[in-house]
Amino acid sequence: MLHYSVVFLIIALIAAFLGFSGIAATSAGIAKLLFLVFLVLFLVSLITGRRTTV
């Protein structure tokens, strides 16, 4: 998921450089959303992965 976030960020940077502001804004929004989802899933896996069964 982090990979897709970086890909959309690169697409947004290239689109902004070329002057496609609509595509750049959409790609940046998708990159932000994917990064936030990645962070939430990462934190959940850290919390649940530390539990030990006795």
N, C-alpha and C positions, 0 to 999 in steps of 0.2 A: 504494500500500500504506500509506503514511503517512496518507492520507486516511481509510482504513478504521480505522486505529488510533485516530485522533482521534474518529471517529464512535462507536466502541465505548467510548471513555473518557467521552464525553458521556452515552451511554446508562447507563453505570455510575454516574455522578454523579447523574443524575436518578433512577435506581432507588434509590440509597442515600438520597437526600433523601426519597423517598416511602415508604421503609421496606421495600423488597423486597430483603432482604439476599442471598438466593440468586442472584437475577438480577444484582445489582450485583457480586457476587464473580465470577460467570462472565464478565460483560462486561469486568471489569477484567483478568481472566486472559487473555482473548482479546486485549485491547488491548496487554498486555505482550508476548504472543507475537508479534503482528504487528509491533510496534515493533522487537523483536529481529531478526526476519527482515528487516525493512527495513534495519536497521543493517548486518547481515551482507552483504546484497546491495549496499548502497551502498559498503561498504569493498572488496568484491571488484571492483566496477566502477571504483573509483578506482585500485586496483592494476593491473588489466589494461588500463585506458584510458591509462595513462602509458607503456606500452611502445611503442617506435617500431620499425618494420620498416626494416631497412637492406639 
